[in-house]
Amino acid sequence: MLKLRMVERNVLDNYTDLPVGEVLRRVRNQYALELPYVAASLNIRPEHLAAIEAGDISRLPGRVYAIGFVRTYADYLKLDSDKIVYMFKSQVIGHTIARDLNFPIPVTETRSPAWWMVAASVGTLALIGLLVWALSGSTEAEPDMPVAAAETTRAADAAPTAPVVDETTPIKQGDGKLTVTAKEASWVEIRSGDNPDEILFSRVLKKGESYTAPDQDSLTLSTGNAEGVAVTWAGKKIDIFEGRKGIVRNLPVGGLAAYKVEDSAPAAKSVPAQPAASEQE
């Protein structure tokens, strides 16, 4: 159930000394959510979420993707995504591994190198220069790929096949009868009832946002917070969840919603028959 208890609202204040990945893992475990289910809900590969929890940025496709994944994951767990992203940048992205380019230091080290070391270094450099001069006339050295181009190529090769959830992208509305409105930030997913593998909509709706599904009679609705969304069918508000709370998976809507709208319509009032003219006389 994605509804923070009172003790959990200050979770970031209690976990500031922990890595961001460990904070996300602990909060996920508080909700008793399995990593594959969260990955399917956010449309992010499970190995990428596992890399975030492990703090292993080398397994992520790139800096921009990594920050987007962390923000989406934090919003899904109802954490302060801005603070989580800031901690992630300072803890993981801001740390680089410096390469050790020092030569081995002998046991009997002195401040001045031994004469034979200087001579060997000069001789090695001279030999390398001579070889380069001899080969430069017959062999043209292949130019190095610019660093920026190399980084772009690696990022393109490592880009995930699944689309990245971008909360700044406007929601593309459908033309059907089913509309879901977020009373508070809630993850919502709508699938085709005729083809369960066809995902029509899947993202976290912010408070006040709404989505209208395509014009299909057979649909299924899933959400991470049933109390945080309101559902209407053909403009009429209905209680589709029937008292359910928290996570609801693959709830059939369509015929059920139409029945609830029809059932909630007020019955036509019976009008007494007017007496005939002859009876009034």
Buried (B, 14 or more C-beta within 10 A) or exposed (E): BBBBEEEBEEBBEEBEEBBBBBBBBBBBEBBEBEBEBBBBBBBBBBEBBBBBBEBEBEBBBBBEBBBBBBBBBBBBBBBEBEBBBEBBBEBBBEEEEEEEEEEEEEEEEEEEEEEEEEEEEEEEEEEEEEEEEEEEEEEEEEEEEEEEEEEEEEBEEEEBEEEBBEBEEEBEEBEBBBBBBBEBBBBBBBBBBEEEEEBBBBBBBEEEBBBBBBEBBEBBBBBBBBBBBBBBBEEBBBEBBEEEEBBBEEBEBBEBBBEBBEEEEEEEEEEEEEEEEEEEE
